[in-house]
Amino acid sequence: MKILVNRYIKKESTSGLILLFVTILALILRNSMFSEFYTSFLHIQIELKIGSILNINKPLILWINDGLMAIFFLLIGLEIKRELIAGHLSSVKKIALPAIAAVGGMLLPALIFVAFNYGNDFALRGWAIPTATDIAFALGVLSLLGKKIPVSLKIFLMALAIFDDLGAILIIAIFYTSNLSLNAIICAIICILILFLLNRFKVTKLGYYWIIGTLLWVCVLKSGVHATLAGIIVAFSIPLHAVNEKRKLISPAKSLQHYIHFWVAFYILPLFAFVNAGVDLSNLSIAKVTNDTSLGIILGLFIGKQFGVFLFTYLAYKYKLAKLPRGATWTQIYGVAVLTGIGFTMSLFIDNLAYNDSSVFYYTDKLGILIGSLLSGLFGYIILKFSKKKKNLFT
């Protein structure tokens, strides 16, 4: 298990560094002579049509945000399922600390955002933007510190981010849906029932799940519920353990997770960052950066996340609801709490759902995400860099 965790952390860390590179590249292209080319690339129209049965016509950026990101959510679902059944979240004792910390890390940022934007109904649609944590970026920062940080603390961050993802999934499902189509929902329910039967009969061939999962994605897309949620549903339908036709115990879920993790970490997430992080800075001003929406995001990520996570971690420890990561100091725990303010990809994703690329905020909402994430990553790194390593402080 320890080897699997180390491999996971290493892959996520490398992905975080790639995300940083493509983000800088997107900003350069959007604010240079290549700006028109960059913008045109994002809005290339791609149409999928099958007679009169199916017609999906979207710009490239939405194919990425609605389509490829469904595979990202498929990976999240597989990770959550494995951790809940046989991993670091498989018991109340293991779940307690990251779950409690995650609640604080979602609650306080949301309250800060609402406080800044109270009375502005349109702006309030973005209340969930600063509640997210980008696990790839956060682990990428931790990787720069090497063995100075105990593995237990990295696992704590990973588990906390998983609960953050669970929270984001619930938020998207409940709060970010458009007008619903009854016919599409009925078709989606039929697909879910088929997936349930495949799971019930322990079908191990992943091709069946891909076919039904694709049909489910189309149905959910047409239903008005966000299409990426199809990835979560498919993930939970794939058996974690099953016996194949040769009477051998296999794990279809683990095999699929291993296969798509590479594509998500090194292609899908970087591509998502590239098409969403290109903020136009040409007409930037102090007034636009310090508007209520931008400040709500910046302070929600940089202040709300760190104090929410740290406060709830402290309360869980004080009232003996959970044990702290073995070998970690309070300074290191605080440093990791600061790192949870790196919202980036998940914050950008929720931002797109909340405002639908509206120009009302002149992209300062996305700039707020970049600033809040940058501050969290920089200060979190500094705190952890100069923290003292102490072994076996907690048991």
C-alpha positions as CSV (number, residue, x, y, z in Angstrom):
1,M,0.0,0.0,0.0
2,K,2.8,2.4,0.9
3,I,4.4,1.8,-2.6
4,L,1.1,2.6,-4.3
5,V,0.7,5.8,-2.3
6,N,4.2,6.9,-3.2
7,R,3.6,6.2,-6.9
8,Y,0.3,8.1,-6.7
9,I,2.0,11.1,-5.1
10,K,4.9,11.1,-7.5
11,K,2.6,11.1,-10.5
12,E,0.4,13.8,-9.1
13,S,3.4,15.9,-8.2
14,T,4.8,15.7,-11.8
15,S,1.3,16.6,-13.1
16,G,1.3,19.7,-10.9
17,L,4.5,21.0,-12.4
18,I,3.1,20.4,-15.9
19,L,0.0,22.3,-14.9
20,L,2.1,25.3,-13.8
21,F,3.9,25.3,-17.1
22,V,0.8,25.2,-19.3
23,T,-0.9,27.9,-17.1
24,I,2.0,30.3,-17.8
25,L,1.9,29.4,-21.5
26,A,-1.8,30.1,-21.7
27,L,-1.3,33.5,-20.0
28,I,1.5,34.4,-22.4
29,L,-0.5,33.4,-25.5
30,R,-3.6,35.2,-24.3
31,N,-1.6,38.4,-23.7
32,S,0.7,38.4,-26.8
33,M,0.5,38.7,-30.5
34,F,-0.9,35.1,-30.5
35,S,-4.0,36.2,-28.6
36,E,-6.3,35.9,-31.6
37,F,-5.0,32.5,-32.5
38,Y,-5.4,31.3,-28.9
39,T,-9.0,32.6,-28.7
40,S,-9.9,31.1,-32.1
41,F,-8.5,27.8,-31.0
42,L,-10.7,27.7,-28.0
43,H,-13.9,28.3,-30.0
44,I,-13.3,25.9,-32.9
45,Q,-16.8,24.3,-33.5
46,I,-16.9,20.5,-33.3
47,E,-20.2,18.8,-34.2
48,L,-21.2,15.2,-33.6
49,K,-24.3,14.2,-35.5
50,I,-26.0,10.8,-36.0
51,G,-28.9,11.4,-38.3
52,S,-31.8,13.0,-36.5
53,I,-31.1,10.9,-33.3
54,L,-28.2,12.9,-31.9
55,N,-26.7,16.3,-32.5
56,I,-24.0,17.8,-30.3
57,N,-22.4,21.0,-31.5
58,K,-20.0,22.7,-29.1
59,P,-16.8,24.8,-29.2
60,L,-13.6,23.0,-28.4
61,I,-13.4,24.5,-24.9
62,L,-16.8,22.9,-23.9
63,W,-15.8,19.5,-25.4
64,I,-12.9,19.6,-23.0
65,N,-14.8,21.0,-20.0
66,D,-17.9,18.7,-20.5
67,G,-16.3,15.8,-22.2
68,L,-12.7,15.1,-21.3
69,M,-13.3,16.3,-17.7
70,A,-15.9,13.5,-17.4
71,I,-12.9,11.1,-17.6
72,F,-11.2,13.2,-14.9
73,F,-14.3,12.7,-12.7
74,L,-14.3,9.0,-13.6
75,L,-10.7,8.8,-12.2
76,I,-11.9,10.7,-9.0
77,G,-14.7,8.3,-8.6
78,L,-12.4,5.3,-8.9
79,E,-10.0,6.8,-6.4
80,I,-12.8,7.6,-3.9
81,K,-14.3,4.1,-4.3
82,R,-11.0,2.3,-3.7
83,E,-10.1,4.5,-0.7
84,L,-13.5,4.0,0.9
85,I,-13.5,0.2,0.5
86,A,-9.9,-0.8,0.9
87,G,-7.7,2.3,1.4
88,H,-7.0,5.2,3.7
89,L,-10.7,6.0,4.1
90,S,-11.9,2.5,4.9
91,S,-12.6,3.0,8.6
92,V,-14.1,5.8,10.8
93,K,-10.7,6.2,12.5
94,K,-9.0,6.9,9.1
95,I,-11.8,9.1,7.8
96,A,-12.3,11.3,10.8
97,L,-9.5,13.8,10.5
98,P,-9.4,14.5,6.7
99,A,-13.3,14.6,6.6
100,I,-13.5,17.1,9.5
101,A,-10.7,19.2,8.0
102,A,-12.3,19.2,4.6
103,V,-15.6,20.5,6.0
104,G,-13.8,23.4,7.6
105,G,-11.9,24.0,4.3
106,M,-15.2,24.2,2.4
107,L,-17.3,26.1,4.9
108,L,-15.1,29.1,5.8
109,P,-14.1,30.0,2.2
110,A,-17.8,29.9,1.1
111,L,-18.7,32.2,4.1
112,I,-16.0,34.6,3.1
113,F,-17.2,34.7,-0.5
114,V,-20.8,35.2,0.5
115,A,-19.8,38.0,2.9
116,F,-18.1,39.9,0.1
117,N,-20.9,39.4,-2.4
118,Y,-24.0,39.4,-0.3
119,G,-26.8,41.2,-2.2
120,N,-25.4,40.4,-5.6
121,D,-27.4,37.4,-6.8
122,F,-25.4,36.8,-10.0
123,A,-22.0,37.0,-8.1
124,L,-23.3,34.7,-5.4
125,R,-23.6,31.9,-8.0
126,G,-19.8,31.5,-7.5
127,W,-19.9,30.8,-3.8
128,A,-18.4,27.4,-4.3
129,I,-15.4,28.5,-6.3
130,P,-13.0,29.0,-3.3
131,T,-14.0,25.7,-1.7
132,A,-11.9,23.4,-3.9
133,T,-8.4,22.0,-3.6
134,D,-6.2,21.0,-6.6
135,I,-4.5,17.8,-5.4
136,A,-2.1,17.7,-8.3
137,F,-0.8,21.3,-7.6
138,A,-0.7,20.8,-3.9
139,L,1.3,17.6,-4.1
140,G,3.5,19.2,-6.7
141,V,4.5,21.8,-4.1
142,L,5.1,19.1,-1.5
143,S,7.3,17.1,-3.9
144,L,9.7,20.1,-4.0
145,L,10.3,19.5,-0.2
146,G,11.4,15.9,-0.6
147,K,11.7,13.8,2.5
148,K,11.4,16.8,4.8
149,I,7.6,16.2,4.9
150,P,6.4,12.9,6.5
151,V,4.5,10.5,4.2
152,S,1.6,10.6,6.8
153,L,1.1,14.3,6.1
154,K,1.1,13.7,2.3
155,I,-1.6,11.0,2.8
156,F,-3.6,13.4,5.0
157,L,-3.5,16.0,2.2
158,M,-4.5,13.4,-0.4
159,A,-7.4,12.2,1.8
160,L,-8.5,15.7,2.5
161,A,-8.5,16.5,-1.2
162,I,-10.6,13.4,-1.9
163,F,-13.3,14.7,0.5
164,D,-13.0,18.1,-1.2
165,D,-13.7,16.4,-4.4
166,L,-16.7,14.6,-2.9
167,G,-18.0,18.0,-1.7
168,A,-17.5,19.5,-5.2
169,I,-19.4,16.6,-6.8
170,L,-22.4,17.2,-4.4
171,I,-22.2,20.9,-5.0
172,I,-22.2,20.5,-8.8
173,A,-25.1,17.9,-8.7
174,I,-27.3,20.0,-6.4
175,F,-26.5,23.7,-7.3
176,Y,-25.2,23.8,-10.9
177,T,-27.9,22.2,-13.1
178,S,-29.8,24.0,-15.8
179,N,-33.3,23.3,-17.2
180,L,-34.0,19.6,-16.9
181,S,-35.1,17.4,-19.8
182,L,-37.4,14.6,-18.5
183,N,-36.8,12.3,-21.5
184,A,-33.0,12.6,-21.2
185,I,-33.2,11.9,-17.4
186,I,-35.3,8.7,-18.1
187,C,-32.7,7.5,-20.6
188,A,-30.0,8.3,-18.1
189,I,-31.8,6.3,-15.4
190,I,-32.0,3.3,-17.8
191,C,-28.3,3.5,-18.4
192,I,-27.7,3.6,-14.6
193,L,-29.8,0.5,-14.1
194,I,-27.8,-1.3,-16.8
195,L,-24.6,-0.3,-15.0
196,F,-26.0,-1.5,-11.7
197,L,-26.8,-4.9,-13.3
198,L,-23.3,-5.1,-14.8
199,N,-21.9,-4.5,-11.3
200,R,-24.4,-6.9,-9.7
201,F,-23.3,-9.7,-12.0
202,K,-19.6,-8.8,-11.6
203,V,-19.0,-8.2,-15.3
204,T,-15.3,-7.7,-15.6
205,K,-15.0,-6.6,-19.3
206,L,-14.5,-2.8,-19.2
207,G,-15.7,-2.4,-22.7
208,Y,-19.3,-2.8,-21.6
209,Y,-18.8,0.0,-19.0
210,W,-17.3,2.3,-21.6
211,I,-20.2,1.8,-24.0
212,I,-23.0,2.3,-21.4
213,G,-20.9,5.1,-19.8
214,T,-20.7,6.9,-23.1
215,L,-24.4,6.6,-23.6
216,L,-25.0,7.8,-20.0
217,W,-22.7,10.9,-20.7
218,V,-24.8,11.8,-23.7
219,C,-28.0,11.4,-21.7
220,V,-26.8,13.4,-18.8
221,L,-25.4,16.1,-21.1
222,K,-28.8,16.5,-22.7
223,S,-30.7,16.3,-19.4
224,G,-29.4,19.6,-18.0
225,V,-27.4,18.0,-15.2
226,H,-23.7,18.6,-15.7
227,A,-22.3,15.8,-18.0
228,T,-19.1,15.2,-15.9
229,L,-21.2,13.6,-13.2
230,A,-21.6,10.6,-15.5
231,G,-18.0,9.8,-14.8
232,I,-18.7,9.4,-11.1
233,I,-21.6,7.1,-11.7
234,V,-19.7,4.9,-14.0
235,A,-16.8,4.7,-11.5
236,F,-18.9,3.5,-8.7
237,S,-20.5,0.8,-11.0
238,I,-17.2,-0.9,-11.8
239,P,-16.4,-3.7,-9.5
240,L,-13.3,-3.2,-7.2
241,H,-12.9,-7.0,-6.9
242,A,-14.3,-9.7,-9.2
243,V,-13.4,-13.2,-10.5
244,N,-12.8,-13.5,-14.2
245,E,-13.6,-16.4,-16.5
246,K,-10.3,-18.1,-15.5
247,R,-11.4,-18.1,-11.8
248,K,-8.7,-15.5,-11.0
249,L,-9.4,-12.6,-8.6
250,I,-8.9,-9.3,-10.5
251,S,-9.7,-5.7,-9.9
252,P,-11.4,-4.0,-12.9
253,A,-11.6,-0.7,-11.1
254,K,-8.0,-0.7,-10.2
255,S,-6.9,-1.7,-13.7
256,L,-9.0,1.2,-15.2
257,Q,-7.7,3.6,-12.7
258,H,-4.1,2.7,-13.5
259,Y,-4.8,3.1,-17.2
260,I,-6.5,6.5,-17.2
261,H,-4.5,8.1,-14.4
262,F,-1.6,8.7,-16.9
263,W,-3.9,10.3,-19.5
264,V,-5.7,12.5,-16.9
265,A,-2.5,13.6,-15.2
266,F,-0.4,14.4,-18.3
267,Y,-3.0,15.2,-21.0
268,I,-6.5,16.0,-19.8
269,L,-5.8,18.2,-16.8
270,P,-3.0,20.2,-18.6
271,L,-5.3,20.7,-21.6
272,F,-8.1,21.8,-19.3
273,A,-5.7,24.3,-17.6
274,F,-4.5,25.5,-21.0
275,V,-7.9,26.4,-22.4
276,N,-9.2,27.9,-19.1
277,A,-6.3,29.8,-17.6
278,G,-5.7,32.2,-20.4
279,V,-6.9,35.4,-18.7
280,D,-6.8,38.7,-20.6
281,L,-4.7,41.1,-18.6
282,S,-4.6,43.9,-21.2
283,N,-7.3,46.1,-19.5
284,L,-6.4,45.0,-16.0
285,S,-6.8,47.6,-13.2
286,I,-6.7,47.6,-9.4
287,A,-10.4,48.2,-9.3
288,K,-11.1,45.0,-11.3
289,V,-8.8,42.9,-9.2
290,T,-10.3,44.2,-6.0
291,N,-13.9,43.9,-6.9
292,D,-16.1,41.9,-4.5
293,T,-16.1,38.8,-6.6
294,S,-12.3,38.7,-7.1
295,L,-11.6,39.5,-3.4
296,G,-14.1,36.8,-2.3
297,I,-12.2,34.2,-4.3
298,I,-8.7,35.4,-3.4
299,L,-9.4,35.6,0.3
300,G,-11.6,32.5,0.3
301,L,-8.8,30.5,-1.1
302,F,-5.8,32.1,0.7
303,I,-7.4,32.9,4.1
304,G,-10.6,30.7,4.2
305,K,-9.0,27.4,3.2
306,Q,-6.0,27.6,5.5
307,F,-7.9,28.7,8.6
308,G,-10.9,26.5,7.9
309,V,-8.7,23.4,7.6
310,F,-6.4,24.2,10.4
311,L,-9.1,25.2,12.9
312,F,-11.2,22.1,12.3
313,T,-8.1,19.9,12.5
314,Y,-7.3,21.5,15.8
315,L,-10.8,21.0,17.1
316,A,-10.9,17.4,16.0
317,Y,-7.6,16.8,17.9
318,K,-8.6,18.8,21.0
319,Y,-11.9,17.0,21.4
320,K,-10.3,13.6,20.6
321,L,-12.3,13.0,17.5
322,A,-9.3,12.0,15.5
323,K,-5.5,11.5,15.7
324,L,-3.0,13.8,13.9
325,P,-0.7,12.5,11.2
326,R,2.2,10.6,12.7
327,G,5.5,12.4,12.7
328,A,4.0,15.8,11.8
329,T,4.4,19.0,13.7
330,W,1.7,21.7,14.1
331,T,3.7,24.0,11.8
332,Q,3.8,21.4,9.1
333,I,0.0,20.8,9.5
334,Y,-0.5,24.5,9.2
335,G,1.7,24.6,6.0
336,V,-0.4,21.9,4.5
337,A,-3.6,23.7,5.4
338,V,-2.2,26.8,3.5
339,L,-1.6,24.5,0.5
340,T,-5.2,23.5,0.4
341,G,-5.9,27.0,-0.9
342,I,-4.5,26.0,-4.3
343,G,-7.9,25.6,-5.9
344,F,-6.9,26.0,-9.6
345,T,-8.4,23.3,-11.8
346,M,-11.4,22.5,-9.6
347,S,-12.0,26.2,-8.9
348,L,-11.8,27.0,-12.6
349,F,-14.2,24.2,-13.3
350,I,-16.8,25.4,-10.8
351,D,-16.2,29.0,-12.1
352,N,-17.2,27.9,-15.6
353,L,-20.4,26.3,-14.2
354,A,-21.2,29.4,-12.1
355,Y,-20.7,32.1,-14.6
356,N,-20.7,30.3,-17.9
357,D,-17.7,32.4,-19.2
358,S,-19.7,35.6,-18.6
359,S,-17.8,38.8,-19.3
360,V,-19.4,40.5,-16.3
361,F,-16.3,40.3,-14.2
362,Y,-13.8,40.8,-17.1
363,Y,-12.2,37.5,-16.3
364,T,-11.1,38.8,-12.8
365,D,-12.9,35.9,-11.3
366,K,-10.4,33.6,-13.0
367,L,-7.6,36.0,-12.1
368,G,-8.7,35.8,-8.5
369,I,-8.4,32.0,-8.7
370,L,-4.8,32.3,-10.0
371,I,-3.8,34.9,-7.4
372,G,-5.4,33.0,-4.5
373,S,-3.8,29.7,-5.7
374,L,-0.4,31.3,-6.2
375,L,-0.4,32.9,-2.7
376,S,-1.4,29.6,-1.1
377,G,1.2,27.7,-3.0
378,L,4.0,30.2,-2.3
379,F,3.3,30.8,1.4
380,G,2.6,27.1,2.0
381,Y,5.9,26.2,0.5
382,I,7.8,28.8,2.6
383,I,6.1,27.6,5.8
384,L,6.9,24.0,5.1
385,K,10.4,24.8,3.9
386,F,11.4,26.4,7.2
387,S,9.5,24.1,9.5
388,K,11.4,21.8,11.7
389,K,11.2,18.1,11.2
390,K,10.3,16.1,14.2
391,K,9.8,12.4,14.2
392,N,7.1,10.5,16.2
393,L,5.6,13.7,17.7
394,F,2.1,12.2,17.7
395,T,1.0,8.7,18.0
